[in-house]
Amino acid sequence: MLNQNSFEIAKTAHLPATGRPDVQDAWFAMRLSLIVGVAMLAGKVTAWIMTGSTAILADAAESVVHVIAVAFAAFSLRLSQKPAAPRFLYGYERIAFLSAGFEGAMIVLAAIYILITAIQKWLAGLQLENLGAGTMLLLAAGCLNAALGWYLTQTGRRLNSLILEADGKHVLTDSWTSFGVVLGLVLVIGTHWKPFDPIIALLVAVNILWSGGKLVWRAAVGLLDYSDPAIGHQIRERLDSICTELGIKYHGVRFRATGYRQLVEVHLLFPKATELGDAHALATRVEERLAAELTTPTEVITHMEAEEDHESVHAHEHYTGLPL
């Protein structure tokens, strides 16, 4: 039977709420990304039909992946904002890692498709036309995507949203892809050497393959609760200051990311003579101050121990924390 008290505590965790300004900003950014993504796809498909360029086809294929990935990211963003439930006491925020991994995997698939298509078309013979108009259309799409990617990345970092940041990086990759294709088409126009087109397509594929692989890796380490040393240093630095000021010792710091916030656990040591109420009040102050002083939204969970015998107690346990 589920512990109702645990559920009530989970509901009060620092989770995003639909009416909060930061959540509204996130939804605006996601909707904008989806609308622009569909428009970019339409423009690139038009440019490909006009020119028959393999490089433009590669760029359009990447945009197809982007639209699918953004739709999944929108679903993930909505799910991540749901409050905790009896069977999901920590909420749904870790869907952010799945979203980033899905987007990265889709990028990798697009890169493989581009590689195969570019080689096939090169071997079959290259037929190009209307390169001037197609190049201008693609250049406009690239500029718009670059502006959108910058906006999404900055918004994701400001809101600490891995979903938005991953989407922004994908859009930026898409813009660089477009600029690379434009460069290739300009070279074709200037030199009349058609192989520049599939060569650029192959380079584009390698670039987005690298970008997709990084997203998949970031999602994997997030799901495996990778502990970033820089974040760990920041947490310990603030704990040192707070606990020294309050006259408390601590050890056993652990932390994990959910894709939106951090969950930090720390063991606080009190003399056995300390009244339970006093110890609880100090522990609450540590929780509140540490959460307020960190740059990432954080929930802090403390565990109170007697200073005199905590080493002997832990000697009989398989303890995996970081003793400090």
QUIMO-V815440 format. One record per residue. N is the residue number from 1. RES is the residue in three letters. PSI is psi in radians with two decimals (none if undefined). Layout:
# QUIMO-V815440
n/res/psi
N/RES/PSI
N/RES/PSI
This chain:
# QUIMO-V815440
n/res/psi
1/MET/2.39
2/LEU/2.53
3/ASN/1.95
4/GLN/-0.60
5/ASN/-0.70
6/SER/-0.69
7/PHE/-0.74
8/GLU/-0.66
9/ILE/-0.76
10/ALA/-0.63
11/LYS/-0.43
12/THR/0.02
13/ALA/2.82
14/HIS/1.27
15/LEU/2.67
16/PRO/2.52
17/ALA/2.57
18/THR/-0.60
19/GLY/-0.08
20/ARG/2.52
21/PRO/-0.66
22/ASP/-0.62
23/VAL/-0.68
24/GLN/-0.70
25/ASP/-0.72
26/ALA/-0.74
27/TRP/-0.66
28/PHE/-0.78
29/ALA/-0.72
30/MET/-0.74
31/ARG/-0.73
32/LEU/-0.73
33/SER/-0.73
34/LEU/-0.76
35/ILE/-0.84
36/VAL/-0.65
37/GLY/-0.76
38/VAL/-0.73
39/ALA/-0.71
40/MET/-0.69
41/LEU/-0.78
42/ALA/-0.74
43/GLY/-0.71
44/LYS/-0.66
45/VAL/-0.70
46/THR/-0.77
47/ALA/-0.65
48/TRP/-0.76
49/ILE/-0.65
50/MET/-0.66
51/THR/-0.53
52/GLY/0.30
53/SER/2.29
54/THR/-0.67
55/ALA/-0.72
56/ILE/-0.67
57/LEU/-0.71
58/ALA/-0.76
59/ASP/-0.72
60/ALA/-0.68
61/ALA/-0.69
62/GLU/-0.59
63/SER/-0.59
64/VAL/-0.82
65/VAL/-0.72
66/HIS/-0.77
67/VAL/-0.77
68/ILE/-0.77
69/ALA/-0.68
70/VAL/-0.68
71/ALA/-0.74
72/PHE/-0.65
73/ALA/-0.65
74/ALA/-0.76
75/PHE/-0.75
76/SER/-0.69
77/LEU/-0.77
78/ARG/-0.76
79/LEU/-0.67
80/SER/-0.35
81/GLN/-0.07
82/LYS/2.51
83/PRO/2.95
84/ALA/2.67
85/ALA/2.88
86/PRO/-0.55
87/ARG/-0.07
88/PHE/1.31
89/LEU/-0.35
90/TYR/0.17
91/GLY/-2.86
92/TYR/0.30
93/GLU/-0.50
94/ARG/-0.06
95/ILE/-0.36
96/ALA/-0.68
97/PHE/-0.68
98/LEU/-0.70
99/SER/-0.81
100/ALA/-0.70
101/GLY/-0.70
102/PHE/-0.78
103/GLU/-0.75
104/GLY/-0.72
105/ALA/-0.67
106/MET/-0.66
107/ILE/-0.75
108/VAL/-0.75
109/LEU/-0.71
110/ALA/-0.71
111/ALA/-0.74
112/ILE/-0.73
113/TYR/-0.75
114/ILE/-0.77
115/LEU/-0.84
116/ILE/-0.80
117/THR/-0.75
118/ALA/-0.76
119/ILE/-0.76
120/GLN/-0.79
121/LYS/-0.59
122/TRP/-0.77
123/LEU/-0.54
124/ALA/-0.26
125/GLY/2.40
126/LEU/2.24
127/GLN/1.95
128/LEU/2.51
129/GLU/2.85
130/ASN/0.70
131/LEU/-0.58
132/GLY/-0.92
133/ALA/-0.73
134/GLY/-0.67
135/THR/-0.75
136/MET/-0.71
137/LEU/-0.72
138/LEU/-0.63
139/LEU/-0.75
140/ALA/-0.72
141/ALA/-0.70
142/GLY/-0.72
143/CYS/-0.76
144/LEU/-0.73
145/ASN/-0.65
146/ALA/-0.76
147/ALA/-0.74
148/LEU/-0.76
149/GLY/-0.74
150/TRP/-0.77
151/TYR/-0.79
152/LEU/-0.72
153/THR/-0.80
154/GLN/-0.71
155/THR/-0.73
156/GLY/-0.72
157/ARG/-0.69
158/ARG/-0.68
159/LEU/0.00
160/ASN/0.75
161/SER/1.89
162/LEU/-0.57
163/ILE/-0.87
164/LEU/-0.69
165/GLU/-0.73
166/ALA/-0.71
167/ASP/-0.73
168/GLY/-0.71
169/LYS/-0.63
170/HIS/-0.76
171/VAL/-0.72
172/LEU/-0.71
173/THR/-0.72
174/ASP/-0.71
175/SER/-0.74
176/TRP/-0.59
177/THR/-0.82
178/SER/-0.75
179/PHE/-0.67
180/GLY/-0.72
181/VAL/-0.73
182/VAL/-0.77
183/LEU/-0.77
184/GLY/-0.73
185/LEU/-0.64
186/VAL/-0.71
187/LEU/-0.67
188/VAL/-0.78
189/ILE/-0.72
190/GLY/-0.57
191/THR/-0.27
192/HIS/0.36
193/TRP/1.78
194/LYS/-0.53
195/PRO/-0.28
196/PHE/-0.57
197/ASP/-0.98
198/PRO/-0.50
199/ILE/-0.80
200/ILE/-0.69
201/ALA/-0.71
202/LEU/-0.72
203/LEU/-0.71
204/VAL/-0.76
205/ALA/-0.76
206/VAL/-0.71
207/ASN/-0.83
208/ILE/-0.43
209/LEU/-0.74
210/TRP/-0.77
211/SER/-0.79
212/GLY/-0.69
213/GLY/-0.68
214/LYS/-0.69
215/LEU/-0.74
216/VAL/-0.74
217/TRP/-0.74
218/ARG/-0.69
219/ALA/-0.72
220/ALA/-0.82
221/VAL/-0.51
222/GLY/-0.78
223/LEU/-0.45
224/LEU/0.14
225/ASP/0.79
226/TYR/2.35
227/SER/1.90
228/ASP/2.12
229/PRO/-0.62
230/ALA/-0.73
231/ILE/-0.72
232/GLY/-0.71
233/HIS/-0.73
234/GLN/-0.73
235/ILE/-0.82
236/ARG/-0.63
237/GLU/-0.77
238/ARG/-0.66
239/LEU/-0.72
240/ASP/-0.82
241/SER/-0.83
242/ILE/-0.83
243/CYS/-0.58
244/THR/-0.75
245/GLU/-0.67
246/LEU/-0.09
247/GLY/0.67
248/ILE/2.51
249/LYS/2.73
250/TYR/2.89
251/HIS/-3.14
252/GLY/0.84
253/VAL/2.28
254/ARG/2.62
255/PHE/2.70
256/ARG/2.71
257/ALA/2.57
258/THR/-0.09
259/GLY/-0.31
260/TYR/-0.69
261/ARG/3.12
262/GLN/2.52
263/LEU/2.08
264/VAL/2.28
265/GLU/2.42
266/VAL/2.46
267/HIS/2.21
268/LEU/2.40
269/LEU/2.22
270/PHE/2.56
271/PRO/2.57
272/LYS/-0.50
273/ALA/-0.17
274/THR/2.30
275/GLU/2.49
276/LEU/-0.74
277/GLY/-0.70
278/ASP/-0.75
279/ALA/-0.72
280/HIS/-0.69
281/ALA/-0.73
282/LEU/-0.71
283/ALA/-0.70
284/THR/-0.68
285/ARG/-0.71
286/VAL/-0.81
287/GLU/-0.84
288/GLU/-0.76
289/ARG/-0.73
290/LEU/-0.76
291/ALA/-0.64
292/ALA/-0.52
293/GLU/-0.16
294/LEU/2.65
295/THR/-0.29
296/THR/2.46
297/PRO/2.24
298/THR/2.46
299/GLU/2.21
300/VAL/2.29
301/ILE/2.16
302/THR/2.63
303/HIS/2.11
304/MET/2.36
305/GLU/2.74
306/ALA/2.27
307/GLU/-0.61
308/GLU/-0.56
309/ASP/0.23
310/HIS/-0.56
311/GLU/-0.71
312/SER/-0.58
313/VAL/-0.80
314/HIS/-0.33
315/ALA/-0.36
316/HIS/0.15
317/GLU/2.71
318/HIS/1.59
319/TYR/2.21
320/THR/0.16
321/GLY/-3.09
322/LEU/1.73
323/PRO/2.24
324/LEU/none
